[in-house]
Amino acid sequence: MTERLQNWWTGLSLREKWLVGIAGALALGVLIWGIGRPAAAAFVDLETRHRAAVEREGRVAAKVQLLTQRPAKSVAAAVDTLAIDQYLAQSAGEIGLTLDRNEARGTGQATIAIATAKAPVLTDWLASLEGQGFIVDQLTITPAADGTVGLTAELRKGGR
């Protein structure tokens, strides 16, 4: 087989040898590009996914640490001197949320509504309330067209 290729190569003129050499170099370049580009993209994707997984792991570890450090007496039980609706309005206002509806329902219960808020801020606020001993009895989160969400919830004090 190599003898046949060698005979074929020697039978070519100088001009034909140049053309075959250039065609071979171009074919090799296309082959390397066809294999190398997807491999490089796969490595970049792996790095991006790894970075996102490390960030997620850090957030989860921080949340687990917060959950294990609950106070001995819940804030909800200590709010007895302050009405629940006043406490919720103050707590929401501290992080920039506006309660559109905030009605006390008996002792230790309230119904709240927020027309527009960013979802991460809203869920973090609810999680912090649960961490303080409040119980979410009913929750409705409605997405809006502008990327925000609306919320309606019924909360009550949890006695710990």
Phi and psi in radians as a Rosetta constraint file:
Dihedral C 1 N 2 CA 2 C 2 CIRCULARHARMONIC -1.167 0.35
Dihedral N 2 CA 2 C 2 N 3 CIRCULARHARMONIC -0.533 0.35
Dihedral C 2 N 3 CA 3 C 3 CIRCULARHARMONIC -1.186 0.35
Dihedral N 3 CA 3 C 3 N 4 CIRCULARHARMONIC -0.643 0.35
Dihedral C 3 N 4 CA 4 C 4 CIRCULARHARMONIC -1.174 0.35
Dihedral N 4 CA 4 C 4 N 5 CIRCULARHARMONIC -0.705 0.35
Dihedral C 4 N 5 CA 5 C 5 CIRCULARHARMONIC -1.151 0.35
Dihedral N 5 CA 5 C 5 N 6 CIRCULARHARMONIC -0.693 0.35
Dihedral C 5 N 6 CA 6 C 6 CIRCULARHARMONIC -1.140 0.35
Dihedral N 6 CA 6 C 6 N 7 CIRCULARHARMONIC -0.727 0.35
Dihedral C 6 N 7 CA 7 C 7 CIRCULARHARMONIC -1.112 0.35
Dihedral N 7 CA 7 C 7 N 8 CIRCULARHARMONIC -0.707 0.35
Dihedral C 7 N 8 CA 8 C 8 CIRCULARHARMONIC -1.125 0.35
Dihedral N 8 CA 8 C 8 N 9 CIRCULARHARMONIC -0.767 0.35
Dihedral C 8 N 9 CA 9 C 9 CIRCULARHARMONIC -1.131 0.35
Dihedral N 9 CA 9 C 9 N 10 CIRCULARHARMONIC -0.726 0.35
Dihedral C 9 N 10 CA 10 C 10 CIRCULARHARMONIC -1.218 0.35
Dihedral N 10 CA 10 C 10 N 11 CIRCULARHARMONIC -0.393 0.35
Dihedral C 10 N 11 CA 11 C 11 CIRCULARHARMONIC -1.398 0.35
Dihedral N 11 CA 11 C 11 N 12 CIRCULARHARMONIC -0.143 0.35
Dihedral C 11 N 12 CA 12 C 12 CIRCULARHARMONIC -1.478 0.35
Dihedral N 12 CA 12 C 12 N 13 CIRCULARHARMONIC 2.600 0.35
Dihedral C 12 N 13 CA 13 C 13 CIRCULARHARMONIC -1.365 0.35
Dihedral N 13 CA 13 C 13 N 14 CIRCULARHARMONIC 2.972 0.35
Dihedral C 13 N 14 CA 14 C 14 CIRCULARHARMONIC -1.070 0.35
Dihedral N 14 CA 14 C 14 N 15 CIRCULARHARMONIC -0.726 0.35
Dihedral C 14 N 15 CA 15 C 15 CIRCULARHARMONIC -1.093 0.35
Dihedral N 15 CA 15 C 15 N 16 CIRCULARHARMONIC -0.757 0.35
Dihedral C 15 N 16 CA 16 C 16 CIRCULARHARMONIC -1.145 0.35
Dihedral N 16 CA 16 C 16 N 17 CIRCULARHARMONIC -0.665 0.35
Dihedral C 16 N 17 CA 17 C 17 CIRCULARHARMONIC -1.070 0.35
Dihedral N 17 CA 17 C 17 N 18 CIRCULARHARMONIC -0.747 0.35
Dihedral C 17 N 18 CA 18 C 18 CIRCULARHARMONIC -1.086 0.35
Dihedral N 18 CA 18 C 18 N 19 CIRCULARHARMONIC -0.785 0.35
Dihedral C 18 N 19 CA 19 C 19 CIRCULARHARMONIC -1.134 0.35
Dihedral N 19 CA 19 C 19 N 20 CIRCULARHARMONIC -0.736 0.35
Dihedral C 19 N 20 CA 20 C 20 CIRCULARHARMONIC -1.146 0.35
Dihedral N 20 CA 20 C 20 N 21 CIRCULARHARMONIC -0.678 0.35
Dihedral C 20 N 21 CA 21 C 21 CIRCULARHARMONIC -1.113 0.35
Dihedral N 21 CA 21 C 21 N 22 CIRCULARHARMONIC -0.777 0.35
Dihedral C 21 N 22 CA 22 C 22 CIRCULARHARMONIC -1.147 0.35
Dihedral N 22 CA 22 C 22 N 23 CIRCULARHARMONIC -0.734 0.35
Dihedral C 22 N 23 CA 23 C 23 CIRCULARHARMONIC -1.103 0.35
Dihedral N 23 CA 23 C 23 N 24 CIRCULARHARMONIC -0.688 0.35
Dihedral C 23 N 24 CA 24 C 24 CIRCULARHARMONIC -1.128 0.35
Dihedral N 24 CA 24 C 24 N 25 CIRCULARHARMONIC -0.734 0.35
Dihedral C 24 N 25 CA 25 C 25 CIRCULARHARMONIC -1.122 0.35
Dihedral N 25 CA 25 C 25 N 26 CIRCULARHARMONIC -0.732 0.35
Dihedral C 25 N 26 CA 26 C 26 CIRCULARHARMONIC -1.131 0.35
Dihedral N 26 CA 26 C 26 N 27 CIRCULARHARMONIC -0.729 0.35
Dihedral C 26 N 27 CA 27 C 27 CIRCULARHARMONIC -1.108 0.35
Dihedral N 27 CA 27 C 27 N 28 CIRCULARHARMONIC -0.712 0.35
Dihedral C 27 N 28 CA 28 C 28 CIRCULARHARMONIC -1.134 0.35
Dihedral N 28 CA 28 C 28 N 29 CIRCULARHARMONIC -0.707 0.35
Dihedral C 28 N 29 CA 29 C 29 CIRCULARHARMONIC -1.089 0.35
Dihedral N 29 CA 29 C 29 N 30 CIRCULARHARMONIC -0.757 0.35
Dihedral C 29 N 30 CA 30 C 30 CIRCULARHARMONIC -1.132 0.35
Dihedral N 30 CA 30 C 30 N 31 CIRCULARHARMONIC -0.698 0.35
Dihedral C 30 N 31 CA 31 C 31 CIRCULARHARMONIC -1.118 0.35
Dihedral N 31 CA 31 C 31 N 32 CIRCULARHARMONIC -0.795 0.35
Dihedral C 31 N 32 CA 32 C 32 CIRCULARHARMONIC -1.117 0.35
Dihedral N 32 CA 32 C 32 N 33 CIRCULARHARMONIC -0.756 0.35
Dihedral C 32 N 33 CA 33 C 33 CIRCULARHARMONIC -1.102 0.35
Dihedral N 33 CA 33 C 33 N 34 CIRCULARHARMONIC -0.707 0.35
Dihedral C 33 N 34 CA 34 C 34 CIRCULARHARMONIC -1.163 0.35
Dihedral N 34 CA 34 C 34 N 35 CIRCULARHARMONIC -0.495 0.35
Dihedral C 34 N 35 CA 35 C 35 CIRCULARHARMONIC -1.659 0.35
Dihedral N 35 CA 35 C 35 N 36 CIRCULARHARMONIC -0.693 0.35
Dihedral C 35 N 36 CA 36 C 36 CIRCULARHARMONIC -1.255 0.35
Dihedral N 36 CA 36 C 36 N 37 CIRCULARHARMONIC -0.676 0.35
Dihedral C 36 N 37 CA 37 C 37 CIRCULARHARMONIC -1.133 0.35
Dihedral N 37 CA 37 C 37 N 38 CIRCULARHARMONIC -0.848 0.35
Dihedral C 37 N 38 CA 38 C 38 CIRCULARHARMONIC -1.097 0.35
Dihedral N 38 CA 38 C 38 N 39 CIRCULARHARMONIC -0.596 0.35
Dihedral C 38 N 39 CA 39 C 39 CIRCULARHARMONIC -1.163 0.35
Dihedral N 39 CA 39 C 39 N 40 CIRCULARHARMONIC -0.749 0.35
Dihedral C 39 N 40 CA 40 C 40 CIRCULARHARMONIC -1.121 0.35
Dihedral N 40 CA 40 C 40 N 41 CIRCULARHARMONIC -0.707 0.35
Dihedral C 40 N 41 CA 41 C 41 CIRCULARHARMONIC -1.123 0.35
Dihedral N 41 CA 41 C 41 N 42 CIRCULARHARMONIC -0.645 0.35
Dihedral C 41 N 42 CA 42 C 42 CIRCULARHARMONIC -1.135 0.35
Dihedral N 42 CA 42 C 42 N 43 CIRCULARHARMONIC -0.702 0.35
Dihedral C 42 N 43 CA 43 C 43 CIRCULARHARMONIC -1.169 0.35
Dihedral N 43 CA 43 C 43 N 44 CIRCULARHARMONIC -0.690 0.35
Dihedral C 43 N 44 CA 44 C 44 CIRCULARHARMONIC -1.123 0.35
Dihedral N 44 CA 44 C 44 N 45 CIRCULARHARMONIC -0.728 0.35
Dihedral C 44 N 45 CA 45 C 45 CIRCULARHARMONIC -1.111 0.35
Dihedral N 45 CA 45 C 45 N 46 CIRCULARHARMONIC -0.719 0.35
Dihedral C 45 N 46 CA 46 C 46 CIRCULARHARMONIC -1.080 0.35
Dihedral N 46 CA 46 C 46 N 47 CIRCULARHARMONIC -0.714 0.35
Dihedral C 46 N 47 CA 47 C 47 CIRCULARHARMONIC -1.148 0.35
Dihedral N 47 CA 47 C 47 N 48 CIRCULARHARMONIC -0.723 0.35
Dihedral C 47 N 48 CA 48 C 48 CIRCULARHARMONIC -1.126 0.35
Dihedral N 48 CA 48 C 48 N 49 CIRCULARHARMONIC -0.772 0.35
Dihedral C 48 N 49 CA 49 C 49 CIRCULARHARMONIC -1.136 0.35
Dihedral N 49 CA 49 C 49 N 50 CIRCULARHARMONIC -0.662 0.35
Dihedral C 49 N 50 CA 50 C 50 CIRCULARHARMONIC -1.132 0.35
Dihedral N 50 CA 50 C 50 N 51 CIRCULARHARMONIC -0.776 0.35
Dihedral C 50 N 51 CA 51 C 51 CIRCULARHARMONIC -1.070 0.35
Dihedral N 51 CA 51 C 51 N 52 CIRCULARHARMONIC -0.735 0.35
Dihedral C 51 N 52 CA 52 C 52 CIRCULARHARMONIC -1.144 0.35
Dihedral N 52 CA 52 C 52 N 53 CIRCULARHARMONIC -0.678 0.35
Dihedral C 52 N 53 CA 53 C 53 CIRCULARHARMONIC -1.159 0.35
Dihedral N 53 CA 53 C 53 N 54 CIRCULARHARMONIC -0.670 0.35
Dihedral C 53 N 54 CA 54 C 54 CIRCULARHARMONIC -1.143 0.35
Dihedral N 54 CA 54 C 54 N 55 CIRCULARHARMONIC -0.723 0.35
Dihedral C 54 N 55 CA 55 C 55 CIRCULARHARMONIC -1.119 0.35
Dihedral N 55 CA 55 C 55 N 56 CIRCULARHARMONIC -0.754 0.35
Dihedral C 55 N 56 CA 56 C 56 CIRCULARHARMONIC -1.068 0.35
Dihedral N 56 CA 56 C 56 N 57 CIRCULARHARMONIC -0.737 0.35
Dihedral C 56 N 57 CA 57 C 57 CIRCULARHARMONIC -1.090 0.35
Dihedral N 57 CA 57 C 57 N 58 CIRCULARHARMONIC -0.674 0.35
Dihedral C 57 N 58 CA 58 C 58 CIRCULARHARMONIC -1.148 0.35
Dihedral N 58 CA 58 C 58 N 59 CIRCULARHARMONIC -0.727 0.35
Dihedral C 58 N 59 CA 59 C 59 CIRCULARHARMONIC -1.141 0.35
Dihedral N 59 CA 59 C 59 N 60 CIRCULARHARMONIC -0.728 0.35
Dihedral C 59 N 60 CA 60 C 60 CIRCULARHARMONIC -1.137 0.35
Dihedral N 60 CA 60 C 60 N 61 CIRCULARHARMONIC -0.737 0.35
Dihedral C 60 N 61 CA 61 C 61 CIRCULARHARMONIC -1.099 0.35
Dihedral N 61 CA 61 C 61 N 62 CIRCULARHARMONIC -0.682 0.35
Dihedral C 61 N 62 CA 62 C 62 CIRCULARHARMONIC -1.158 0.35
Dihedral N 62 CA 62 C 62 N 63 CIRCULARHARMONIC -0.700 0.35
Dihedral C 62 N 63 CA 63 C 63 CIRCULARHARMONIC -1.180 0.35
Dihedral N 63 CA 63 C 63 N 64 CIRCULARHARMONIC -0.669 0.35
Dihedral C 63 N 64 CA 64 C 64 CIRCULARHARMONIC -1.115 0.35
Dihedral N 64 CA 64 C 64 N 65 CIRCULARHARMONIC -0.711 0.35
Dihedral C 64 N 65 CA 65 C 65 CIRCULARHARMONIC -1.116 0.35
Dihedral N 65 CA 65 C 65 N 66 CIRCULARHARMONIC -0.715 0.35
Dihedral C 65 N 66 CA 66 C 66 CIRCULARHARMONIC -1.114 0.35
Dihedral N 66 CA 66 C 66 N 67 CIRCULARHARMONIC -0.676 0.35
Dihedral C 66 N 67 CA 67 C 67 CIRCULARHARMONIC -1.183 0.35
Dihedral N 67 CA 67 C 67 N 68 CIRCULARHARMONIC -0.562 0.35
Dihedral C 67 N 68 CA 68 C 68 CIRCULARHARMONIC -1.383 0.35
Dihedral N 68 CA 68 C 68 N 69 CIRCULARHARMONIC -0.231 0.35
Dihedral C 68 N 69 CA 69 C 69 CIRCULARHARMONIC -1.832 0.35
Dihedral N 69 CA 69 C 69 N 70 CIRCULARHARMONIC 0.754 0.35
Dihedral C 69 N 70 CA 70 C 70 CIRCULARHARMONIC -1.216 0.35
Dihedral N 70 CA 70 C 70 N 71 CIRCULARHARMONIC 2.559 0.35
Dihedral C 70 N 71 CA 71 C 71 CIRCULARHARMONIC -1.200 0.35
Dihedral N 71 CA 71 C 71 N 72 CIRCULARHARMONIC 2.723 0.35
Dihedral C 71 N 72 CA 72 C 72 CIRCULARHARMONIC -1.103 0.35
Dihedral N 72 CA 72 C 72 N 73 CIRCULARHARMONIC -0.710 0.35
Dihedral C 72 N 73 CA 73 C 73 CIRCULARHARMONIC -2.022 0.35
Dihedral N 73 CA 73 C 73 N 74 CIRCULARHARMONIC 2.284 0.35
Dihedral C 73 N 74 CA 74 C 74 CIRCULARHARMONIC -1.226 0.35
Dihedral N 74 CA 74 C 74 N 75 CIRCULARHARMONIC 2.641 0.35
Dihedral C 74 N 75 CA 75 C 75 CIRCULARHARMONIC -1.128 0.35
Dihedral N 75 CA 75 C 75 N 76 CIRCULARHARMONIC -0.619 0.35
Dihedral C 75 N 76 CA 76 C 76 CIRCULARHARMONIC -1.068 0.35
Dihedral N 76 CA 76 C 76 N 77 CIRCULARHARMONIC -0.699 0.35
Dihedral C 76 N 77 CA 77 C 77 CIRCULARHARMONIC -1.231 0.35
Dihedral N 77 CA 77 C 77 N 78 CIRCULARHARMONIC -0.511 0.35
Dihedral C 77 N 78 CA 78 C 78 CIRCULARHARMONIC -1.431 0.35
Dihedral N 78 CA 78 C 78 N 79 CIRCULARHARMONIC -0.172 0.35
Dihedral C 78 N 79 CA 79 C 79 CIRCULARHARMONIC -1.418 0.35
Dihedral N 79 CA 79 C 79 N 80 CIRCULARHARMONIC 0.136 0.35
Dihedral C 79 N 80 CA 80 C 80 CIRCULARHARMONIC -0.960 0.35
Dihedral N 80 CA 80 C 80 N 81 CIRCULARHARMONIC -0.624 0.35
Dihedral C 80 N 81 CA 81 C 81 CIRCULARHARMONIC -1.285 0.35
Dihedral N 81 CA 81 C 81 N 82 CIRCULARHARMONIC -0.400 0.35
Dihedral C 81 N 82 CA 82 C 82 CIRCULARHARMONIC -1.966 0.35
Dihedral N 82 CA 82 C 82 N 83 CIRCULARHARMONIC 2.360 0.35
Dihedral C 82 N 83 CA 83 C 83 CIRCULARHARMONIC -1.099 0.35
Dihedral N 83 CA 83 C 83 N 84 CIRCULARHARMONIC 2.556 0.35
Dihedral C 83 N 84 CA 84 C 84 CIRCULARHARMONIC -1.086 0.35
Dihedral N 84 CA 84 C 84 N 85 CIRCULARHARMONIC -0.659 0.35
Dihedral C 84 N 85 CA 85 C 85 CIRCULARHARMONIC -1.151 0.35
Dihedral N 85 CA 85 C 85 N 86 CIRCULARHARMONIC -0.638 0.35
Dihedral C 85 N 86 CA 86 C 86 CIRCULARHARMONIC -1.183 0.35
Dihedral N 86 CA 86 C 86 N 87 CIRCULARHARMONIC -0.716 0.35
Dihedral C 86 N 87 CA 87 C 87 CIRCULARHARMONIC -1.130 0.35
Dihedral N 87 CA 87 C 87 N 88 CIRCULARHARMONIC -0.739 0.35
Dihedral C 87 N 88 CA 88 C 88 CIRCULARHARMONIC -1.134 0.35
Dihedral N 88 CA 88 C 88 N 89 CIRCULARHARMONIC -0.703 0.35
Dihedral C 88 N 89 CA 89 C 89 CIRCULARHARMONIC -1.117 0.35
Dihedral N 89 CA 89 C 89 N 90 CIRCULARHARMONIC -0.746 0.35
Dihedral C 89 N 90 CA 90 C 90 CIRCULARHARMONIC -1.147 0.35
Dihedral N 90 CA 90 C 90 N 91 CIRCULARHARMONIC -0.781 0.35
Dihedral C 90 N 91 CA 91 C 91 CIRCULARHARMONIC -1.101 0.35
Dihedral N 91 CA 91 C 91 N 92 CIRCULARHARMONIC -0.752 0.35
Dihedral C 91 N 92 CA 92 C 92 CIRCULARHARMONIC -1.171 0.35
Dihedral N 92 CA 92 C 92 N 93 CIRCULARHARMONIC -0.720 0.35
Dihedral C 92 N 93 CA 93 C 93 CIRCULARHARMONIC -1.116 0.35
Dihedral N 93 CA 93 C 93 N 94 CIRCULARHARMONIC -0.549 0.35
Dihedral C 93 N 94 CA 94 C 94 CIRCULARHARMONIC -1.118 0.35
Dihedral N 94 CA 94 C 94 N 95 CIRCULARHARMONIC -0.484 0.35
Dihedral C 94 N 95 CA 95 C 95 CIRCULARHARMONIC -1.873 0.35
Dihedral N 95 CA 95 C 95 N 96 CIRCULARHARMONIC 0.151 0.35
Dihedral C 95 N 96 CA 96 C 96 CIRCULARHARMONIC 1.596 0.35
Dihedral N 96 CA 96 C 96 N 97 CIRCULARHARMONIC 0.242 0.35
Dihedral C 96 N 97 CA 97 C 97 CIRCULARHARMONIC -1.647 0.35
Dihedral N 97 CA 97 C 97 N 98 CIRCULARHARMONIC 2.546 0.35
Dihedral C 97 N 98 CA 98 C 98 CIRCULARHARMONIC -2.000 0.35
Dihedral N 98 CA 98 C 98 N 99 CIRCULARHARMONIC 2.144 0.35
Dihedral C 98 N 99 CA 99 C 99 CIRCULARHARMONIC -1.462 0.35
Dihedral N 99 CA 99 C 99 N 100 CIRCULARHARMONIC 2.042 0.35
Dihedral C 99 N 100 CA 100 C 100 CIRCULARHARMONIC -1.382 0.35
Dihedral N 100 CA 100 C 100 N 101 CIRCULARHARMONIC -0.494 0.35
Dihedral C 100 N 101 CA 101 C 101 CIRCULARHARMONIC -2.408 0.35
Dihedral N 101 CA 101 C 101 N 102 CIRCULARHARMONIC 2.338 0.35
Dihedral C 101 N 102 CA 102 C 102 CIRCULARHARMONIC -2.617 0.35
Dihedral N 102 CA 102 C 102 N 103 CIRCULARHARMONIC 1.637 0.35
Dihedral C 102 N 103 CA 103 C 103 CIRCULARHARMONIC -2.056 0.35
Dihedral N 103 CA 103 C 103 N 104 CIRCULARHARMONIC 2.227 0.35
Dihedral C 103 N 104 CA 104 C 104 CIRCULARHARMONIC -1.315 0.35
Dihedral N 104 CA 104 C 104 N 105 CIRCULARHARMONIC 2.384 0.35
Dihedral C 104 N 105 CA 105 C 105 CIRCULARHARMONIC -2.118 0.35
Dihedral N 105 CA 105 C 105 N 106 CIRCULARHARMONIC 1.440 0.35
Dihedral C 105 N 106 CA 106 C 106 CIRCULARHARMONIC 1.372 0.35
Dihedral N 106 CA 106 C 106 N 107 CIRCULARHARMONIC -2.840 0.35
Dihedral C 106 N 107 CA 107 C 107 CIRCULARHARMONIC -1.519 0.35
Dihedral N 107 CA 107 C 107 N 108 CIRCULARHARMONIC 2.159 0.35
Dihedral C 107 N 108 CA 108 C 108 CIRCULARHARMONIC 1.394 0.35
Dihedral N 108 CA 108 C 108 N 109 CIRCULARHARMONIC 0.237 0.35
Dihedral C 108 N 109 CA 109 C 109 CIRCULARHARMONIC -2.314 0.35
Dihedral N 109 CA 109 C 109 N 110 CIRCULARHARMONIC 2.607 0.35
Dihedral C 109 N 110 CA 110 C 110 CIRCULARHARMONIC -2.665 0.35
Dihedral N 110 CA 110 C 110 N 111 CIRCULARHARMONIC 2.661 0.35
Dihedral C 110 N 111 CA 111 C 111 CIRCULARHARMONIC -2.008 0.35
Dihedral N 111 CA 111 C 111 N 112 CIRCULARHARMONIC 2.244 0.35
Dihedral C 111 N 112 CA 112 C 112 CIRCULARHARMONIC -2.173 0.35
Dihedral N 112 CA 112 C 112 N 113 CIRCULARHARMONIC 2.749 0.35
Dihedral C 112 N 113 CA 113 C 113 CIRCULARHARMONIC -2.511 0.35
Dihedral N 113 CA 113 C 113 N 114 CIRCULARHARMONIC 2.403 0.35
Dihedral C 113 N 114 CA 114 C 114 CIRCULARHARMONIC -2.224 0.35
Dihedral N 114 CA 114 C 114 N 115 CIRCULARHARMONIC 2.162 0.35
Dihedral C 114 N 115 CA 115 C 115 CIRCULARHARMONIC -1.281 0.35
Dihedral N 115 CA 115 C 115 N 116 CIRCULARHARMONIC -0.860 0.35
Dihedral C 115 N 116 CA 116 C 116 CIRCULARHARMONIC -2.442 0.35
Dihedral N 116 CA 116 C 116 N 117 CIRCULARHARMONIC 2.332 0.35
Dihedral C 116 N 117 CA 117 C 117 CIRCULARHARMONIC -2.817 0.35
Dihedral N 117 CA 117 C 117 N 118 CIRCULARHARMONIC 2.764 0.35
Dihedral C 117 N 118 CA 118 C 118 CIRCULARHARMONIC -1.348 0.35
Dihedral N 118 CA 118 C 118 N 119 CIRCULARHARMONIC 2.371 0.35
Dihedral C 118 N 119 CA 119 C 119 CIRCULARHARMONIC -1.010 0.35
Dihedral N 119 CA 119 C 119 N 120 CIRCULARHARMONIC -0.784 0.35
Dihedral C 119 N 120 CA 120 C 120 CIRCULARHARMONIC -1.092 0.35
Dihedral N 120 CA 120 C 120 N 121 CIRCULARHARMONIC -0.677 0.35
Dihedral C 120 N 121 CA 121 C 121 CIRCULARHARMONIC -1.131 0.35
Dihedral N 121 CA 121 C 121 N 122 CIRCULARHARMONIC -0.757 0.35
Dihedral C 121 N 122 CA 122 C 122 CIRCULARHARMONIC -1.144 0.35
Dihedral N 122 CA 122 C 122 N 123 CIRCULARHARMONIC -0.805 0.35
Dihedral C 122 N 123 CA 123 C 123 CIRCULARHARMONIC -1.210 0.35
Dihedral N 123 CA 123 C 123 N 124 CIRCULARHARMONIC -0.599 0.35
Dihedral C 123 N 124 CA 124 C 124 CIRCULARHARMONIC -1.154 0.35
Dihedral N 124 CA 124 C 124 N 125 CIRCULARHARMONIC -0.673 0.35
Dihedral C 124 N 125 CA 125 C 125 CIRCULARHARMONIC -1.122 0.35
Dihedral N 125 CA 125 C 125 N 126 CIRCULARHARMONIC -0.786 0.35
Dihedral C 125 N 126 CA 126 C 126 CIRCULARHARMONIC -1.105 0.35
Dihedral N 126 CA 126 C 126 N 127 CIRCULARHARMONIC -0.689 0.35
Dihedral C 126 N 127 CA 127 C 127 CIRCULARHARMONIC -1.138 0.35
Dihedral N 127 CA 127 C 127 N 128 CIRCULARHARMONIC -0.674 0.35
Dihedral C 127 N 128 CA 128 C 128 CIRCULARHARMONIC -1.182 0.35
Dihedral N 128 CA 128 C 128 N 129 CIRCULARHARMONIC -0.628 0.35
Dihedral C 128 N 129 CA 129 C 129 CIRCULARHARMONIC -1.120 0.35
Dihedral N 129 CA 129 C 129 N 130 CIRCULARHARMONIC -0.739 0.35
Dihedral C 129 N 130 CA 130 C 130 CIRCULARHARMONIC -1.118 0.35
Dihedral N 130 CA 130 C 130 N 131 CIRCULARHARMONIC -0.647 0.35
Dihedral C 130 N 131 CA 131 C 131 CIRCULARHARMONIC -1.152 0.35
Dihedral N 131 CA 131 C 131 N 132 CIRCULARHARMONIC -0.435 0.35
Dihedral C 131 N 132 CA 132 C 132 CIRCULARHARMONIC -1.538 0.35
Dihedral N 132 CA 132 C 132 N 133 CIRCULARHARMONIC -0.019 0.35
Dihedral C 132 N 133 CA 133 C 133 CIRCULARHARMONIC 1.863 0.35
Dihedral N 133 CA 133 C 133 N 134 CIRCULARHARMONIC 0.058 0.35
Dihedral C 133 N 134 CA 134 C 134 CIRCULARHARMONIC -1.411 0.35
Dihedral N 134 CA 134 C 134 N 135 CIRCULARHARMONIC 2.647 0.35
Dihedral C 134 N 135 CA 135 C 135 CIRCULARHARMONIC -2.060 0.35
Dihedral N 135 CA 135 C 135 N 136 CIRCULARHARMONIC 2.268 0.35
Dihedral C 135 N 136 CA 136 C 136 CIRCULARHARMONIC -1.596 0.35
Dihedral N 136 CA 136 C 136 N 137 CIRCULARHARMONIC 1.924 0.35
Dihedral C 136 N 137 CA 137 C 137 CIRCULARHARMONIC -1.418 0.35
Dihedral N 137 CA 137 C 137 N 138 CIRCULARHARMONIC -0.723 0.35
Dihedral C 137 N 138 CA 138 C 138 CIRCULARHARMONIC -2.485 0.35
Dihedral N 138 CA 138 C 138 N 139 CIRCULARHARMONIC 2.414 0.35
Dihedral C 138 N 139 CA 139 C 139 CIRCULARHARMONIC -2.507 0.35
Dihedral N 139 CA 139 C 139 N 140 CIRCULARHARMONIC 2.279 0.35
Dihedral C 139 N 140 CA 140 C 140 CIRCULARHARMONIC -2.302 0.35
Dihedral N 140 CA 140 C 140 N 141 CIRCULARHARMONIC 2.108 0.35
Dihedral C 140 N 141 CA 141 C 141 CIRCULARHARMONIC -2.027 0.35
Dihedral N 141 CA 141 C 141 N 142 CIRCULARHARMONIC 2.175 0.35
Dihedral C 141 N 142 CA 142 C 142 CIRCULARHARMONIC -2.046 0.35
Dihedral N 142 CA 142 C 142 N 143 CIRCULARHARMONIC 2.157 0.35
Dihedral C 142 N 143 CA 143 C 143 CIRCULARHARMONIC -1.287 0.35
Dihedral N 143 CA 143 C 143 N 144 CIRCULARHARMONIC 2.569 0.35
Dihedral C 143 N 144 CA 144 C 144 CIRCULARHARMONIC -1.912 0.35
Dihedral N 144 CA 144 C 144 N 145 CIRCULARHARMONIC 2.895 0.35
Dihedral C 144 N 145 CA 145 C 145 CIRCULARHARMONIC -1.211 0.35
Dihedral N 145 CA 145 C 145 N 146 CIRCULARHARMONIC -0.441 0.35
Dihedral C 145 N 146 CA 146 C 146 CIRCULARHARMONIC -1.542 0.35
Dihedral N 146 CA 146 C 146 N 147 CIRCULARHARMONIC 0.152 0.35
Dihedral C 146 N 147 CA 147 C 147 CIRCULARHARMONIC 1.652 0.35
Dihedral N 147 CA 147 C 147 N 148 CIRCULARHARMONIC -0.080 0.35
Dihedral C 147 N 148 CA 148 C 148 CIRCULARHARMONIC -1.636 0.35
Dihedral N 148 CA 148 C 148 N 149 CIRCULARHARMONIC 3.123 0.35
Dihedral C 148 N 149 CA 149 C 149 CIRCULARHARMONIC -2.314 0.35
Dihedral N 149 CA 149 C 149 N 150 CIRCULARHARMONIC 2.756 0.35
Dihedral C 149 N 150 CA 150 C 150 CIRCULARHARMONIC -1.952 0.35
Dihedral N 150 CA 150 C 150 N 151 CIRCULARHARMONIC 2.722 0.35
Dihedral C 150 N 151 CA 151 C 151 CIRCULARHARMONIC -2.419 0.35
Dihedral N 151 CA 151 C 151 N 152 CIRCULARHARMONIC 2.451 0.35
Dihedral C 151 N 152 CA 152 C 152 CIRCULARHARMONIC -2.303 0.35
Dihedral N 152 CA 152 C 152 N 153 CIRCULARHARMONIC 2.266 0.35
Dihedral C 152 N 153 CA 153 C 153 CIRCULARHARMONIC -2.586 0.35
Dihedral N 153 CA 153 C 153 N 154 CIRCULARHARMONIC 2.648 0.35
Dihedral C 153 N 154 CA 154 C 154 CIRCULARHARMONIC -2.008 0.35
Dihedral N 154 CA 154 C 154 N 155 CIRCULARHARMONIC 2.153 0.35
Dihedral C 154 N 155 CA 155 C 155 CIRCULARHARMONIC -2.086 0.35
Dihedral N 155 CA 155 C 155 N 156 CIRCULARHARMONIC 2.674 0.35
Dihedral C 155 N 156 CA 156 C 156 CIRCULARHARMONIC -2.523 0.35
Dihedral N 156 CA 156 C 156 N 157 CIRCULARHARMONIC 2.766 0.35
Dihedral C 156 N 157 CA 157 C 157 CIRCULARHARMONIC -1.308 0.35
Dihedral N 157 CA 157 C 157 N 158 CIRCULARHARMONIC 2.383 0.35
Dihedral C 157 N 158 CA 158 C 158 CIRCULARHARMONIC -1.757 0.35
Dihedral N 158 CA 158 C 158 N 159 CIRCULARHARMONIC 2.316 0.35
Dihedral C 158 N 159 CA 159 C 159 CIRCULARHARMONIC -1.640 0.35
Dihedral N 159 CA 159 C 159 N 160 CIRCULARHARMONIC 1.948 0.35
